[in-house]
């Protein structure tokens, strides 16, 4: 799930790939409240993951976000290793 998240952060939200590492804090990668809203919408439309922006803002690191996404991943939907149904 981390690689899928990283792809969205880099490709869609224009974050710097070298800064998007599991241990990076939200602030370090540029995930502010507006970006959290955008990320939540992308996660819902692409992966079917229901998550709120405030839940993303409650996380400390990129790895924490990836773990939260894994918990919310629809079981019958997306394969977490490849991002395809």
DOVEX-515703 format. One record per residue: residue number from 0; residue in three letters; x, y, z of N, C-alpha, C in turn. Coordinates in pm, whole numbers, padded with zeros to 5 digits. Example, Ala and Ser with C-alpha at 12.3 -4.5 7.8 and 13.67 -1.06 7.14 Angstrom:
<pts>
<pt><num>0</num><residu>ala</residu><n_x>01319</n_x><n_y>-00569</n_y><n_z>00780</n_z><ca_x>01230</ca_x><ca_y>-00450</ca_y><ca_z>00780</ca_z><c_x>01320</c_x><c_y>-00330</c_y><c_z>00780</c_z></pt>
<pt><num>1</num><residu>ser</residu><n_x>01285</n_x><n_y>-00225</n_y><n_z>00708</n_z><ca_x>01367</ca_x><ca_y>-00106</ca_y><ca_z>00714</ca_z><c_x>01290</c_x><c_y>00003</c_y><c_z>00787</c_z></pt>
</pts>
This chain:
<pts>
<pt><num>0</num><residu>unk</residu><n_x>00082</n_x><n_y>-00119</n_y><n_z>00000</n_z><ca_x>00000</ca_x><ca_y>00000</ca_y><ca_z>00000</ca_z><c_x>00087</c_x><c_y>00126</c_y><c_z>00000</c_z></pt>
<pt><num>1</num><residu>unk</residu><n_x>00205</n_x><n_y>00118</n_y><n_z>00059</n_z><ca_x>00294</ca_x><ca_y>00234</ca_y><ca_z>00062</ca_z><c_x>00328</c_x><c_y>00281</c_y><c_z>-00079</c_z></pt>
<pt><num>2</num><residu>unk</residu><n_x>00359</n_x><n_y>00187</n_y><n_z>-00168</n_z><ca_x>00397</ca_x><ca_y>00225</ca_y><ca_z>-00305</ca_z><c_x>00281</c_x><c_y>00291</c_y><c_z>-00379</c_z></pt>
<pt><num>3</num><residu>unk</residu><n_x>00160</n_x><n_y>00243</n_y><n_z>-00357</n_z><ca_x>00043</ca_x><ca_y>00305</ca_y><ca_z>-00419</ca_z><c_x>00025</c_x><c_y>00447</c_y><c_z>-00365</c_z></pt>
<pt><num>4</num><residu>unk</residu><n_x>00036</n_x><n_y>00462</n_y><n_z>-00233</n_z><ca_x>00026</ca_x><ca_y>00593</ca_y><ca_z>-00171</ca_z><c_x>00134</c_x><c_y>00686</c_y><c_z>-00225</c_z></pt>
<pt><num>5</num><residu>unk</residu><n_x>00256</n_x><n_y>00638</n_y><n_z>-00232</n_z><ca_x>00367</ca_x><ca_y>00720</ca_y><ca_z>-00281</ca_z><c_x>00338</c_x><c_y>00766</c_y><c_z>-00425</c_z></pt>
<pt><num>6</num><residu>unk</residu><n_x>00289</n_x><n_y>00676</n_y><n_z>-00507</n_z><ca_x>00256</ca_x><ca_y>00711</ca_y><ca_z>-00644</ca_z><c_x>00154</c_x><c_y>00823</c_y><c_z>-00652</c_z></pt>
<pt><num>7</num><residu>unk</residu><n_x>00052</n_x><n_y>00816</n_y><n_z>-00570</n_z><ca_x>-00051</ca_x><ca_y>00921</ca_y><ca_z>-00568</ca_z><c_x>00008</c_x><c_y>01052</c_y><c_z>-00518</c_z></pt>
<pt><num>8</num><residu>unk</residu><n_x>00088</n_x><n_y>01045</n_y><n_z>-00412</n_z><ca_x>00147</ca_x><ca_y>01167</ca_y><ca_z>-00358</ca_z><c_x>00240</c_x><c_y>01234</c_y><c_z>-00458</c_z></pt>
<pt><num>9</num><residu>unk</residu><n_x>00318</n_x><n_y>01154</n_y><n_z>-00528</n_z><ca_x>00415</ca_x><ca_y>01210</ca_y><ca_z>-00623</ca_z><c_x>00349</c_x><c_y>01248</c_y><c_z>-00755</c_z></pt>
<pt><num>10</num><residu>unk</residu><n_x>00275</n_x><n_y>01155</n_y><n_z>-00814</n_z><ca_x>00219</ca_x><ca_y>01178</ca_y><ca_z>-00948</ca_z><c_x>00101</c_x><c_y>01275</c_y><c_z>-00949</c_z></pt>
<pt><num>11</num><residu>unk</residu><n_x>00014</n_x><n_y>01262</n_y><n_z>-00851</n_z><ca_x>-00108</ca_x><ca_y>01342</ca_y><ca_z>-00852</ca_z><c_x>-00098</c_x><c_y>01470</c_y><c_z>-00770</c_z></pt>
<pt><num>12</num><residu>unk</residu><n_x>-00029</n_x><n_y>01462</n_y><n_z>-00658</n_z><ca_x>-00022</ca_x><ca_y>01577</ca_y><ca_z>-00568</ca_z><c_x>00111</c_x><c_y>01651</c_y><c_z>-00578</c_z></pt>
<pt><num>13</num><residu>unk</residu><n_x>00195</n_x><n_y>01607</n_y><n_z>-00673</n_z><ca_x>00320</ca_x><ca_y>01677</ca_y><ca_z>-00706</ca_z><c_x>00417</c_x><c_y>01691</c_y><c_z>-00589</c_z></pt>
<pt><num>14</num><residu>unk</residu><n_x>00422</n_x><n_y>01589</n_y><n_z>-00502</n_z><ca_x>00520</ca_x><ca_y>01590</ca_y><ca_z>-00394</ca_z><c_x>00651</c_x><c_y>01533</c_y><c_z>-00447</c_z></pt>
<pt><num>15</num><residu>unk</residu><n_x>00760</n_x><n_y>01571</n_y><n_z>-00387</n_z><ca_x>00892</ca_x><ca_y>01528</ca_y><ca_z>-00434</ca_z><c_x>00917</c_x><c_y>01383</c_y><c_z>-00392</c_z></pt>
<pt><num>16</num><residu>unk</residu><n_x>00948</n_x><n_y>01299</n_y><n_z>-00491</n_z><ca_x>00964</ca_x><ca_y>01155</ca_y><ca_z>-00468</ca_z><c_x>01070</c_x><c_y>01126</c_y><c_z>-00361</c_z></pt>
<pt><num>17</num><residu>unk</residu><n_x>01179</n_x><n_y>01200</n_y><n_z>-00362</n_z><ca_x>01285</ca_x><ca_y>01173</ca_y><ca_z>-00265</ca_z><c_x>01245</c_x><c_y>01209</c_y><c_z>-00122</c_z></pt>
<pt><num>18</num><residu>unk</residu><n_x>01141</n_x><n_y>01289</n_y><n_z>-00107</n_z><ca_x>01094</ca_x><ca_y>01326</ca_y><ca_z>00027</ca_z><c_x>00986</c_x><c_y>01232</c_y><c_z>00079</c_z></pt>
<pt><num>19</num><residu>unk</residu><n_x>00922</n_x><n_y>01158</n_y><n_z>-00012</n_z><ca_x>00814</ca_x><ca_y>01067</ca_y><ca_z>00028</ca_z><c_x>00874</c_x><c_y>00933</c_y><c_z>00067</c_z></pt>
<pt><num>20</num><residu>unk</residu><n_x>00914</n_x><n_y>00923</n_y><n_z>00193</n_z><ca_x>00969</ca_x><ca_y>00800</ca_y><ca_z>00250</ca_z><c_x>00882</c_x><c_y>00764</c_y><c_z>00370</c_z></pt>
<pt><num>21</num><residu>unk</residu><n_x>00880</n_x><n_y>00636</n_y><n_z>00408</n_z><ca_x>00790</ca_x><ca_y>00594</ca_y><ca_z>00517</ca_z><c_x>00805</c_x><c_y>00673</c_y><c_z>00647</c_z></pt>
<pt><num>22</num><residu>unk</residu><n_x>00927</n_x><n_y>00714</n_y><n_z>00679</n_z><ca_x>00950</ca_x><ca_y>00782</ca_y><ca_z>00807</ca_z><c_x>00925</c_x><c_y>00932</c_y><c_z>00802</c_z></pt>
<pt><num>23</num><residu>unk</residu><n_x>00898</n_x><n_y>00985</n_y><n_z>00684</n_z><ca_x>00875</ca_x><ca_y>01130</ca_y><ca_z>00670</ca_z><c_x>00743</c_x><c_y>01168</c_y><c_z>00735</c_z></pt>
<pt><num>24</num><residu>unk</residu><n_x>00745</n_x><n_y>01280</n_y><n_z>00804</n_z><ca_x>00624</ca_x><ca_y>01333</ca_y><ca_z>00863</ca_z><c_x>00536</c_x><c_y>01397</c_y><c_z>00758</c_z></pt>
<pt><num>25</num><residu>unk</residu><n_x>00409</n_x><n_y>01413</n_y><n_z>00790</n_z><ca_x>00316</ca_x><ca_y>01476</ca_y><ca_z>00697</ca_z><c_x>00367</c_x><c_y>01612</c_y><c_z>00651</c_z></pt>
<pt><num>26</num><residu>unk</residu><n_x>00415</n_x><n_y>01691</n_y><n_z>00745</n_z><ca_x>00461</ca_x><ca_y>01825</ca_y><ca_z>00713</ca_z><c_x>00582</c_x><c_y>01821</c_y><c_z>00621</c_z></pt>
<pt><num>27</num><residu>unk</residu><n_x>00669</n_x><n_y>01724</n_y><n_z>00641</n_z><ca_x>00790</ca_x><ca_y>01712</ca_y><ca_z>00560</ca_z><c_x>00759</c_x><c_y>01689</c_y><c_z>00412</c_z></pt>
<pt><num>28</num><residu>unk</residu><n_x>00654</n_x><n_y>01616</n_y><n_z>00384</n_z><ca_x>00618</ca_x><ca_y>01588</ca_y><ca_z>00244</ca_z><c_x>00522</c_x><c_y>01692</c_y><c_z>00189</c_z></pt>
<pt><num>29</num><residu>unk</residu><n_x>00470</n_x><n_y>01779</n_y><n_z>00273</n_z><ca_x>00381</ca_x><ca_y>01884</ca_y><ca_z>00227</ca_z><c_x>00233</c_x><c_y>01850</c_y><c_z>00235</c_z></pt>
<pt><num>30</num><residu>unk</residu><n_x>00198</n_x><n_y>01758</n_y><n_z>00322</n_z><ca_x>00057</ca_x><ca_y>01720</ca_y><ca_z>00336</ca_z><c_x>-00009</c_x><c_y>01812</c_y><c_z>00439</c_z></pt>
<pt><num>31</num><residu>unk</residu><n_x>-00069</n_x><n_y>01919</n_y><n_z>00387</n_z><ca_x>-00142</ca_x><ca_y>02012</ca_y><ca_z>00472</ca_z><c_x>-00292</c_x><c_y>01980</c_y><c_z>00464</c_z></pt>
<pt><num>32</num><residu>unk</residu><n_x>-00373</n_x><n_y>02064</n_y><n_z>00525</n_z><ca_x>-00517</ca_x><ca_y>02033</ca_y><ca_z>00531</ca_z><c_x>-00581</c_x><c_y>02031</c_y><c_z>00392</c_z></pt>
<pt><num>33</num><residu>unk</residu><n_x>-00541</n_x><n_y>02120</n_y><n_z>00303</n_z><ca_x>-00598</ca_x><ca_y>02122</ca_y><ca_z>00169</ca_z><c_x>-00556</c_x><c_y>01998</c_y><c_z>00090</c_z></pt>
<pt><num>34</num><residu>unk</residu><n_x>-00430</n_x><n_y>01962</n_y><n_z>00101</n_z><ca_x>-00380</ca_x><ca_y>01843</ca_y><ca_z>00033</ca_z><c_x>-00444</c_x><c_y>01717</c_y><c_z>00088</c_z></pt>
<pt><num>35</num><residu>unk</residu><n_x>-00474</n_x><n_y>01715</n_y><n_z>00218</n_z><ca_x>-00541</ca_x><ca_y>01600</ca_y><ca_z>00279</ca_z><c_x>-00680</c_x><c_y>01581</c_y><c_z>00219</c_z></pt>
<pt><num>36</num><residu>unk</residu><n_x>-00749</n_x><n_y>01691</n_y><n_z>00191</n_z><ca_x>-00881</ca_x><ca_y>01682</ca_y><ca_z>00127</ca_z><c_x>-00867</c_x><c_y>01622</c_y><c_z>-00012</c_z></pt>
<pt><num>37</num><residu>unk</residu><n_x>-00768</n_x><n_y>01670</n_y><n_z>-00087</n_z><ca_x>-00743</ca_x><ca_y>01617</ca_y><ca_z>-00221</ca_z><c_x>-00706</c_x><c_y>01469</c_y><c_z>-00217</c_z></pt>
<pt><num>38</num><residu>unk</residu><n_x>-00620</n_x><n_y>01432</n_y><n_z>-00122</n_z><ca_x>-00577</ca_x><ca_y>01293</ca_y><ca_z>-00110</ca_z><c_x>-00695</c_x><c_y>01204</c_y><c_z>-00074</c_z></pt>
<pt><num>39</num><residu>unk</residu><n_x>-00779</n_x><n_y>01247</n_y><n_z>00018</n_z><ca_x>-00896</ca_x><ca_y>01168</ca_y><ca_z>00057</ca_z><c_x>-00987</c_x><c_y>01144</c_y><c_z>-00064</c_z></pt>
<pt><num>40</num><residu>unk</residu><n_x>-01006</n_x><n_y>01246</n_y><n_z>-00146</n_z><ca_x>-01090</ca_x><ca_y>01232</ca_y><ca_z>-00266</ca_z><c_x>-01027</c_x><c_y>01136</c_y><c_z>-00366</c_z></pt>
<pt><num>41</num><residu>unk</residu><n_x>-00896</n_x><n_y>01145</n_y><n_z>-00385</n_z><ca_x>-00827</ca_x><ca_y>01054</ca_y><ca_z>-00477</ca_z><c_x>-00834</c_x><c_y>00910</c_y><c_z>-00429</c_z></pt>
<pt><num>42</num><residu>unk</residu><n_x>-00815</n_x><n_y>00889</n_y><n_z>-00300</n_z><ca_x>-00820</ca_x><ca_y>00754</ca_y><ca_z>-00244</ca_z><c_x>-00959</c_x><c_y>00693</c_y><c_z>-00260</c_z></pt>
<pt><num>43</num><residu>unk</residu><n_x>-01060</n_x><n_y>00775</n_y><n_z>-00245</n_z><ca_x>-01197</ca_x><ca_y>00726</ca_y><ca_z>-00262</ca_z><c_x>-01225</c_x><c_y>00693</c_y><c_z>-00408</c_z></pt>
<pt><num>44</num><residu>unk</residu><n_x>-01189</n_x><n_y>00782</n_y><n_z>-00498</n_z><ca_x>-01222</ca_x><ca_y>00760</ca_y><ca_z>-00639</ca_z><c_x>-01139</c_x><c_y>00648</c_y><c_z>-00701</c_z></pt>
<pt><num>45</num><residu>unk</residu><n_x>-01015</n_x><n_y>00634</n_y><n_z>-00662</n_z><ca_x>-00928</ca_x><ca_y>00533</ca_y><ca_z>-00723</ca_z><c_x>-00933</c_x><c_y>00398</c_y><c_z>-00656</c_z></pt>
<pt><num>46</num><residu>unk</residu><n_x>-00939</n_x><n_y>00398</n_y><n_z>-00524</n_z><ca_x>-00927</ca_x><ca_y>00272</ca_y><ca_z>-00450</ca_z><c_x>-01053</c_x><c_y>00234</c_y><c_z>-00374</c_z></pt>
<pt><num>47</num><residu>unk</residu><n_x>-01151</n_x><n_y>00323</n_y><n_z>-00371</n_z><ca_x>-01273</ca_x><ca_y>00295</ca_y><ca_z>-00296</ca_z><c_x>-01254</c_x><c_y>00301</c_y><c_z>-00146</c_z></pt>
<pt><num>48</num><residu>unk</residu><n_x>-01150</n_x><n_y>00369</n_y><n_z>-00102</n_z><ca_x>-01121</ca_x><ca_y>00380</ca_y><ca_z>00041</ca_z><c_x>-01192</c_x><c_y>00502</c_y><c_z>00098</c_z></pt>
<pt><num>49</num><residu>unk</residu><n_x>-01277</n_x><n_y>00478</n_y><n_z>00196</n_z><ca_x>-01347</ca_x><ca_y>00586</ca_y><ca_z>00264</ca_z><c_x>-01260</c_x><c_y>00634</c_y><c_z>00379</c_z></pt>
<pt><num>50</num><residu>unk</residu><n_x>-01210</n_x><n_y>00755</n_y><n_z>00365</n_z><ca_x>-01126</ca_x><ca_y>00813</ca_y><ca_z>00469</ca_z><c_x>-01149</c_x><c_y>00963</c_y><c_z>00468</c_z></pt>
<pt><num>51</num><residu>unk</residu><n_x>-01146</n_x><n_y>01023</n_y><n_z>00584</n_z><ca_x>-01169</ca_x><ca_y>01167</ca_y><ca_z>00596</ca_z><c_x>-01035</c_x><c_y>01240</c_y><c_z>00605</c_z></pt>
<pt><num>52</num><residu>unk</residu><n_x>-01037</n_x><n_y>01363</n_y><n_z>00560</n_z><ca_x>-00916</ca_x><ca_y>01444</ca_y><ca_z>00565</ca_z><c_x>-00863</c_x><c_y>01459</c_y><c_z>00708</c_z></pt>
<pt><num>53</num><residu>unk</residu><n_x>-00953</n_x><n_y>01473</n_y><n_z>00805</n_z><ca_x>-00907</ca_x><ca_y>01489</ca_y><ca_z>00943</ca_z><c_x>-00838</c_x><c_y>01362</c_y><c_z>00995</c_z></pt>
<pt><num>54</num><residu>unk</residu><n_x>-00876</n_x><n_y>01245</n_y><n_z>00941</n_z><ca_x>-00807</ca_x><ca_y>01122</ca_y><ca_z>00980</ca_z><c_x>-00666</c_x><c_y>01121</c_y><c_z>00924</c_z></pt>
<pt><num>55</num><residu>unk</residu><n_x>-00650</n_x><n_y>01170</n_y><n_z>00803</n_z><ca_x>-00517</ca_x><ca_y>01180</ca_y><ca_z>00745</ca_z><c_x>-00432</c_x><c_y>01278</c_y><c_z>00825</c_z></pt>
<pt><num>56</num><residu>unk</residu><n_x>-00493</n_x><n_y>01386</n_y><n_z>00870</n_z><ca_x>-00419</ca_x><ca_y>01487</ca_y><ca_z>00945</ca_z><c_x>-00382</c_x><c_y>01439</c_y><c_z>01086</c_z></pt>
<pt><num>57</num><residu>unk</residu><n_x>-00448</n_x><n_y>01335</n_y><n_z>01133</n_z><ca_x>-00415</ca_x><ca_y>01279</ca_y><ca_z>01265</ca_z><c_x>-00296</c_x><c_y>01184</c_y><c_z>01260</c_z></pt>
<pt><num>58</num><residu>unk</residu><n_x>-00249</n_x><n_y>01150</n_y><n_z>01141</n_z><ca_x>-00134</ca_x><ca_y>01061</ca_y><ca_z>01129</ca_z><c_x>-00005</c_x><c_y>01140</c_y><c_z>01144</c_z></pt>
<pt><num>59</num><residu>unk</residu><n_x>00102</n_x><n_y>01070</n_y><n_z>01181</n_z><ca_x>00231</ca_x><ca_y>01138</ca_y><ca_z>01201</ca_z><c_x>00324</c_x><c_y>01122</c_y><c_z>01081</c_z></pt>
<pt><num>60</num><residu>unk</residu><n_x>00325</n_x><n_y>01003</n_y><n_z>01020</n_z><ca_x>00420</ca_x><ca_y>00976</ca_y><ca_z>00912</ca_z><c_x>00350</c_x><c_y>00919</c_y><c_z>00789</c_z></pt>
<pt><num>61</num><residu>unk</residu><n_x>00423</n_x><n_y>00913</n_y><n_z>00680</n_z><ca_x>00371</ca_x><ca_y>00852</ca_y><ca_z>00558</ca_z><c_x>00338</c_x><c_y>00705</c_y><c_z>00584</c_z></pt>
<pt><num>62</num><residu>unk</residu><n_x>00421</n_x><n_y>00636</n_y><n_z>00661</n_z><ca_x>00394</ca_x><ca_y>00495</ca_y><ca_z>00695</ca_z><c_x>00263</c_x><c_y>00481</c_y><c_z>00772</c_z></pt>
<pt><num>63</num><residu>unk</residu><n_x>00234</n_x><n_y>00577</n_y><n_z>00860</n_z><ca_x>00107</ca_x><ca_y>00574</ca_y><ca_z>00934</ca_z><c_x>-00011</c_x><c_y>00588</c_y><c_z>00840</c_z></pt>
<pt><num>64</num><residu>unk</residu><n_x>00003</n_x><n_y>00672</n_y><n_z>00739</n_z><ca_x>-00104</ca_x><ca_y>00689</ca_y><ca_z>00640</ca_z><c_x>-00124</c_x><c_y>00559</c_y><c_z>00565</c_z></pt>
<pt><num>65</num><residu>unk</residu><n_x>-00014</n_x><n_y>00495</n_y><n_z>00523</n_z><ca_x>-00022</ca_x><ca_y>00368</ca_y><ca_z>00450</ca_z><c_x>-00091</c_x><c_y>00261</c_y><c_z>00535</c_z></pt>
<pt><num>66</num><residu>unk</residu><n_x>-00059</n_x><n_y>00255</n_y><n_z>00663</n_z><ca_x>-00124</ca_x><ca_y>00158</ca_y><ca_z>00753</ca_z><c_x>-00273</c_x><c_y>00185</c_y><c_z>00765</c_z></pt>
<pt><num>67</num><residu>unk</residu><n_x>-00309</n_x><n_y>00311</n_y><n_z>00776</n_z><ca_x>-00450</ca_x><ca_y>00348</ca_y><ca_z>00783</ca_z><c_x>-00524</c_x><c_y>00306</c_y><c_z>00656</c_z></pt>
<pt><num>68</num><residu>unk</residu><n_x>-00460</n_x><n_y>00324</n_y><n_z>00543</n_z><ca_x>-00520</ca_x><ca_y>00285</ca_y><ca_z>00416</ca_z><c_x>-00538</c_x><c_y>00134</c_y><c_z>00408</c_z></pt>
<pt><num>69</num><residu>unk</residu><n_x>-00439</n_x><n_y>00059</n_y><n_z>00454</n_z><ca_x>-00451</ca_x><ca_y>-00088</ca_y><ca_z>00454</ca_z><c_x>-00568</c_x><c_y>-00133</c_y><c_z>00539</c_z></pt>
<pt><num>70</num><residu>unk</residu><n_x>-00589</n_x><n_y>-00066</n_y><n_z>00652</n_z><ca_x>-00702</ca_x><ca_y>-00101</ca_y><ca_z>00739</ca_z><c_x>-00835</c_x><c_y>-00074</c_y><c_z>00671</c_z></pt>
<pt><num>71</num><residu>unk</residu><n_x>-00840</n_x><n_y>00027</n_y><n_z>00586</n_z><ca_x>-00964</ca_x><ca_y>00067</ca_y><ca_z>00521</ca_z><c_x>-00985</c_x><c_y>00006</c_y><c_z>00383</c_z></pt>
<pt><num>72</num><residu>unk</residu><n_x>-00884</n_x><n_y>-00060</n_y><n_z>00333</n_z><ca_x>-00891</ca_x><ca_y>-00115</ca_y><ca_z>00197</ca_z><c_x>-01006</c_x><c_y>-00214</c_y><c_z>00185</c_z></pt>
<pt><num>73</num><residu>unk</residu><n_x>-01094</n_x><n_y>-00193</n_y><n_z>00088</n_z><ca_x>-01202</ca_x><ca_y>-00291</ca_y><ca_z>00068</ca_z><c_x>-01143</c_x><c_y>-00428</c_y><c_z>00036</c_z></pt>
<pt><num>74</num><residu>unk</residu><n_x>-01181</n_x><n_y>-00526</n_y><n_z>00110</n_z><ca_x>-01121</ca_x><ca_y>-00660</ca_y><ca_z>00099</ca_z><c_x>-01138</c_x><c_y>-00721</c_y><c_z>-00040</c_z></pt>
<pt><num>75</num><residu>unk</residu><n_x>-01252</n_x><n_y>-00703</n_y><n_z>-00103</n_z><ca_x>-01277</ca_x><ca_y>-00765</ca_y><ca_z>-00234</ca_z><c_x>-01233</c_x><c_y>-00675</c_y><c_z>-00348</c_z></pt>
<pt><num>76</num><residu>unk</residu><n_x>-01184</n_x><n_y>-00555</n_y><n_z>-00317</n_z><ca_x>-01153</ca_x><ca_y>-00459</ca_y><ca_z>-00422</ca_z><c_x>-01011</c_x><c_y>-00465</c_y><c_z>-00473</c_z></pt>
<pt><num>77</num><residu>unk</residu><n_x>-00930</n_x><n_y>-00377</n_y><n_z>-00428</n_z><ca_x>-00797</ca_x><ca_y>-00356</ca_y><ca_z>-00483</ca_z><c_x>-00695</c_x><c_y>-00445</c_y><c_z>-00417</c_z></pt>
<pt><num>78</num><residu>unk</residu><n_x>-00605</n_x><n_y>-00500</n_y><n_z>-00497</n_z><ca_x>-00491</ca_x><ca_y>-00575</ca_y><ca_z>-00447</ca_z><c_x>-00387</c_x><c_y>-00474</c_y><c_z>-00397</c_z></pt>
<pt><num>79</num><residu>unk</residu><n_x>-00356</n_x><n_y>-00476</n_y><n_z>-00269</n_z><ca_x>-00267</ca_x><ca_y>-00377</ca_y><ca_z>-00210</ca_z><c_x>-00127</c_x><c_y>-00381</c_y><c_z>-00269</c_z></pt>
<pt><num>80</num><residu>unk</residu><n_x>-00088</n_x><n_y>-00491</n_y><n_z>-00328</n_z><ca_x>00048</ca_x><ca_y>-00499</ca_y><ca_z>-00382</ca_z><c_x>00059</c_x><c_y>-00436</c_y><c_z>-00520</c_z></pt>
<pt><num>81</num><residu>unk</residu><n_x>-00051</n_x><n_y>-00429</n_y><n_z>-00594</n_z><ca_x>-00039</ca_x><ca_y>-00378</ca_y><ca_z>-00728</ca_z><c_x>-00137</c_x><c_y>-00269</c_y><c_z>-00766</c_z></pt>
<pt><num>82</num><residu>unk</residu><n_x>-00236</n_x><n_y>-00246</n_y><n_z>-00683</n_z><ca_x>-00331</ca_x><ca_y>-00141</ca_y><ca_z>-00711</ca_z><c_x>-00433</c_x><c_y>-00175</c_y><c_z>-00817</c_z></pt>
<pt><num>83</num><residu>unk</residu><n_x>-00446</n_x><n_y>-00301</n_y><n_z>-00850</n_z><ca_x>-00543</ca_x><ca_y>-00342</ca_y><ca_z>-00951</ca_z><c_x>-00642</c_x><c_y>-00440</c_y><c_z>-00891</c_z></pt>
<pt><num>84</num><residu>unk</residu><n_x>-00768</n_x><n_y>-00434</n_y><n_z>-00935</n_z><ca_x>-00869</ca_x><ca_y>-00529</ca_y><ca_z>-00883</ca_z><c_x>-00841</c_x><c_y>-00671</c_y><c_z>-00930</c_z></pt>
</pts>
